[in-house]
Amino acid sequence: MASASNHHSIYDYLLSTKREKGAGFIVLVDPDKLEEREAPAFAERCTAAGVDAFFIGGSLMHSGELDRYVGRMKLTTDRPIIGFPGSVSQLASAYDAVLFLSVMSGRNPELLIGQHVHAAPMIKRFGMEPIPTAYLLIESGRMTTAQYMSGSAPIPGHKPDIAAATALAAEMLGMKLIFTDGGSGAENPVSEEMISAITQTVEIPLVVGGGIRTPQGVASKVEAGASFIVIGHAIENRAEDGAYVEELAEAAHGAVAHPMAKG
C-alpha cells in the first residue's frame, strides 16, 4: 500500500500517485452524514479498496469534534486525510494537509481572499501543509448546496472555454490544483469536453468531483484528462459496499489519460 509518509509533502504524494497510477481516487467524507463511530470502519474499508486519500468537508459541517473524528479515522488508514473546508470554522489540526481553496468561479471576495486572511495564521500555527487550490463550481443542472452556500454563480456547464481561461488564470496565480466540482448530488457531472479543455490549457493537476456515480463515469473523466476523481455522495449511500468502492478506485487507476491531456 502506498503511504504518504514516504513523501516530503502531501502534495508530492498526490503527484506521485498520479504518476504511478495514471490518476488518483479520493473519497469525500462529510462528518455530518457519516457518524464518528462509523468513520474508522469506513476508512478501513476504503483503504482496503484502494482509495488514495480522503477529503473531509461539507457545506454545513456542524461537527465541533473534527480533530477527534480525524484522529479516529487515522487509527485505521495510512492514507492522507485532507481538509476541504467551507469556512475557517472547519479547520482541524489533525489534518495532514488542507486545500487552501479560492472559489475562482465566483466573484464573492470572502471566498477569494477574505476567509483566507483569517485561516492563514491558524494553518501556520497548526504546522499544516496548505495546498493552494482553485475551486471552480460548474453548473450541474440544478442549484447545489455548494452554489447556495458560496453565494456565487457557477461556470455554465456548456462553456469549457471560460473554465479553461479561469484555470489558466489560477495556474498563473500560483495555484497547485484545479478542482472542478458540480457540487454534492450534482445532476450532471463536469463534462469530458470541459475536462479536456482545461487539461490541454494548464500543466497543474485537475481534480474532478460532483455527480460521478459509476466506474464507467470515473474512467471517462480520467480518459478526458482528470488527474484525481472525488466521490462522496454516491459512496455515502453505499457506505457498507467495499466492492463498489474498489470498482471505482480500479476504474480511476486503470484508465489512461487522453494523449492530448496534460497535468
Wavefront OBJ file of the C-alpha trace (Angstrom):
o trace
v 0.000 0.000 0.000
v 1.245 3.472 -0.870
v 1.707 5.711 2.126
v 2.061 9.458 2.300
v 4.807 9.025 4.893
v 7.261 8.107 2.107
v 6.938 11.575 0.550
v 8.165 15.029 1.530
v 4.687 16.515 1.376
v 1.089 15.505 0.800
v 1.173 17.388 -2.498
v 4.221 15.311 -3.547
v 2.288 12.186 -2.579
v -0.626 13.246 -4.774
v 1.682 13.947 -7.727
v 3.429 10.585 -7.356
v 0.047 8.813 -7.092
v -0.952 10.328 -10.419
v 2.418 9.401 -11.956
v 2.344 5.807 -10.727
v -1.351 5.003 -11.190
v -2.437 7.299 -14.026
v -4.958 9.026 -11.763
v -5.852 9.123 -8.080
v -9.127 8.225 -6.390
v -10.269 10.306 -3.410
v -13.270 9.779 -1.132
v -15.018 12.843 0.271
v -16.281 12.302 3.824
v -18.912 14.619 5.319
v -18.875 14.247 9.134
v -22.477 15.446 9.265
v -23.518 12.406 7.219
v -21.064 9.732 8.389
v -21.198 9.375 12.163
v -17.956 9.347 14.135
v -18.496 5.789 15.379
v -18.784 4.600 11.749
v -15.773 6.548 10.443
v -12.926 4.154 11.415
v -14.537 1.105 9.783
v -15.426 3.189 6.720
v -11.831 4.439 6.411
v -10.536 0.884 6.749
v -12.883 -0.414 4.016
v -11.929 2.415 1.678
v -8.208 1.856 2.272
v -8.549 -1.865 1.543
v -10.470 -0.942 -1.630
v -7.553 1.125 -2.948
v -8.584 4.703 -2.140
v -5.594 7.082 -2.352
v -6.707 9.858 0.028
v -9.657 11.316 1.919
v -11.111 14.806 1.769
v -13.101 15.894 4.832
v -15.695 18.576 4.283
v -19.292 19.622 3.965
v -21.163 22.831 3.334
v -22.993 22.577 6.694
v -20.404 20.862 8.863
v -21.575 21.215 12.464
v -19.129 18.742 13.962
v -17.193 20.571 16.671
v -15.070 17.500 17.292
v -13.279 17.343 13.967
v -9.877 16.590 15.484
v -11.260 13.565 17.322
v -13.136 12.465 14.180
v -9.991 12.647 12.030
v -7.947 11.004 14.769
v -10.282 8.011 14.825
v -10.015 7.655 11.048
v -6.226 7.684 11.336
v -6.387 4.573 13.528
v -7.498 2.522 10.505
v -5.884 4.175 7.474
v -2.434 5.327 6.368
v -3.904 7.426 3.574
v -3.654 11.204 3.881
v -6.666 12.986 5.339
v -7.002 16.400 3.739
v -9.291 19.188 4.880
v -11.776 20.531 2.322
v -13.103 23.450 4.393
v -16.063 25.649 3.600
v -15.009 28.188 6.234
v -12.391 28.886 8.908
v -14.519 27.035 11.476
v -13.922 23.800 9.552
v -10.152 23.718 10.090
v -8.752 20.962 12.314
v -5.179 20.462 13.490
v -5.358 16.695 12.864
v -5.498 17.082 9.070
v -2.396 16.008 7.152
v -2.952 18.947 4.787
v -5.678 21.388 3.850
v -6.963 22.556 0.487
v -6.384 26.318 0.644
v -9.403 26.964 -1.560
v -10.147 30.058 -3.569
v -13.582 29.966 -5.239
v -12.445 31.380 -8.561
v -15.620 30.517 -10.453
v -17.450 33.195 -8.450
v -16.836 36.801 -7.507
v -17.510 36.596 -3.772
v -14.461 38.350 -2.232
v -14.873 36.483 1.066
v -14.212 33.200 -0.745
v -11.483 34.612 -2.985
v -9.332 36.102 -0.189
v -11.411 37.201 2.836
v -11.638 33.889 4.727
v -8.029 33.106 3.817
v -6.672 36.039 5.830
v -8.335 34.574 8.935
v -7.321 30.995 8.121
v -3.637 31.541 7.259
v -2.318 32.216 10.811
v -4.274 29.219 12.106
v -2.875 26.913 9.408
v 0.644 28.136 10.191
v 0.103 27.608 13.926
v -1.084 24.057 13.278
v 2.043 23.400 11.183
v -0.292 22.113 8.488
v 0.535 21.878 4.795
v -1.636 24.196 2.686
v -2.331 23.142 -0.906
v -3.340 26.252 -2.907
v -6.393 25.127 -4.872
v -8.592 26.943 -7.373
v -12.161 25.778 -6.817
v -14.357 26.012 -9.906
v -18.036 25.372 -9.267
v -19.612 24.119 -12.503
v -23.321 24.395 -13.314
v -24.776 20.907 -12.980
v -28.460 21.102 -13.926
v -29.842 22.344 -10.606
v -28.777 24.557 -7.716
v -26.497 22.618 -5.383
v -25.687 23.265 -1.733
v -22.206 24.445 -2.744
v -23.685 27.076 -5.045
v -26.206 28.283 -2.484
v -23.755 28.410 0.416
v -20.975 30.099 -1.578
v -23.342 32.742 -2.914
v -21.596 32.585 -6.288
v -22.773 31.772 -9.784
v -21.201 28.626 -11.230
v -19.433 28.479 -14.587
v -22.000 27.411 -17.233
v -21.580 23.711 -17.990
v -21.555 24.344 -21.739
v -18.718 26.914 -21.594
v -15.439 24.932 -21.496
v -13.541 27.980 -22.797
v -14.472 30.015 -19.700
v -13.442 27.144 -17.430
v -10.115 26.771 -19.254
v -9.371 30.512 -19.064
v -10.234 30.542 -15.339
v -7.967 27.541 -14.752
v -5.153 29.249 -16.669
v -5.503 32.394 -14.531
v -5.370 30.186 -11.422
v -2.187 28.494 -12.644
v -0.600 31.884 -13.376
v -1.518 32.998 -9.842
v 0.441 30.026 -8.464
v -2.332 27.568 -7.598
v -1.193 23.920 -7.358
v -4.520 22.216 -8.095
v -7.659 22.962 -10.094
v -10.817 21.467 -8.552
v -13.868 21.444 -10.832
v -16.971 20.447 -8.923
v -20.606 20.024 -9.827
v -21.442 20.062 -6.110
v -22.812 17.341 -3.834
v -25.522 15.316 -5.559
v -24.983 17.136 -8.849
v -27.455 16.157 -11.556
v -24.821 16.318 -14.306
v -21.100 15.783 -13.687
v -18.449 18.032 -15.235
v -18.324 17.195 -18.944
v -15.456 15.432 -20.681
v -15.298 18.384 -23.082
v -14.654 20.801 -20.206
v -12.110 18.467 -18.566
v -10.241 18.155 -21.856
v -10.286 21.929 -22.458
v -8.795 22.578 -19.016
v -6.124 19.880 -19.127
v -4.976 20.979 -22.585
v -4.576 24.531 -21.236
v -2.817 24.062 -17.878
v 0.003 21.906 -16.514
v -1.213 21.585 -12.913
v -3.383 18.589 -11.938
v -7.156 18.684 -12.302
v -9.428 17.273 -9.577
v -12.985 16.434 -10.704
v -15.959 15.833 -8.397
v -19.737 16.004 -8.288
v -22.303 13.669 -9.803
v -19.931 10.798 -10.669
v -21.529 7.501 -9.640
v -20.207 4.639 -11.797
v -16.845 3.068 -12.697
v -17.578 3.995 -16.321
v -18.110 7.610 -15.273
v -14.805 7.596 -13.388
v -12.904 6.120 -16.347
v -14.349 8.596 -18.847
v -13.261 11.573 -16.694
v -9.732 10.185 -16.394
v -9.570 9.463 -20.118
v -10.554 13.092 -20.734
v -7.595 14.240 -18.601
v -8.645 14.320 -14.926
v -5.773 13.647 -12.510
v -7.978 12.896 -9.492
v -11.586 11.804 -9.097
v -13.501 12.698 -5.935
v -16.692 10.868 -4.949
v -18.663 11.448 -1.768
v -22.442 11.353 -2.148
v -22.616 8.087 -4.144
v -20.351 6.275 -1.659
v -22.246 7.668 1.360
v -25.324 5.925 0.016
v -23.430 2.615 -0.243
v -21.077 3.030 2.719
v -21.015 -0.705 3.505
v -20.220 -1.739 -0.069
v -16.439 -2.168 -0.250
v -16.658 -3.872 -3.646
v -18.326 -0.804 -5.141
v -15.561 1.472 -3.832
v -12.943 -0.953 -5.168
v -14.533 -0.853 -8.639
v -14.446 2.961 -8.605
v -10.795 3.031 -7.487
v -9.790 0.457 -10.108
v -11.567 2.499 -12.792
v -9.516 5.575 -11.836
v -6.253 3.650 -11.707
v -6.909 1.617 -14.849
v -7.977 4.403 -17.199
v -5.445 6.085 -19.451
v -5.487 9.838 -19.926
v -6.154 11.176 -23.391
v -2.803 11.712 -25.172
v -3.656 15.388 -25.670
v -4.219 15.949 -21.960
v -1.587 17.419 -19.676
v -1.353 17.929 -15.914
l 1 2 3 4 5 6 7 8 9 10 11 12 13 14 15 16 17 18 19 20 21 22 23 24 25 26 27 28 29 30 31 32 33 34 35 36 37 38 39 40 41 42 43 44 45 46 47 48 49 50 51 52 53 54 55 56 57 58 59 60 61 62 63 64 65 66 67 68 69 70 71 72 73 74 75 76 77 78 79 80 81 82 83 84 85 86 87 88 89 90 91 92 93 94 95 96 97 98 99 100 101 102 103 104 105 106 107 108 109 110 111 112 113 114 115 116 117 118 119 120 121 122 123 124 125 126 127 128 129 130 131 132 133 134 135 136 137 138 139 140 141 142 143 144 145 146 147 148 149 150 151 152 153 154 155 156 157 158 159 160 161 162 163 164 165 166 167 168 169 170 171 172 173 174 175 176 177 178 179 180 181 182 183 184 185 186 187 188 189 190 191 192 193 194 195 196 197 198 199 200 201 202 203 204 205 206 207 208 209 210 211 212 213 214 215 216 217 218 219 220 221 222 223 224 225 226 227 228 229 230 231 232 233 234 235 236 237 238 239 240 241 242 243 244 245 246 247 248 249 250 251 252 253 254 255 256 257 258 259 260 261 262 263
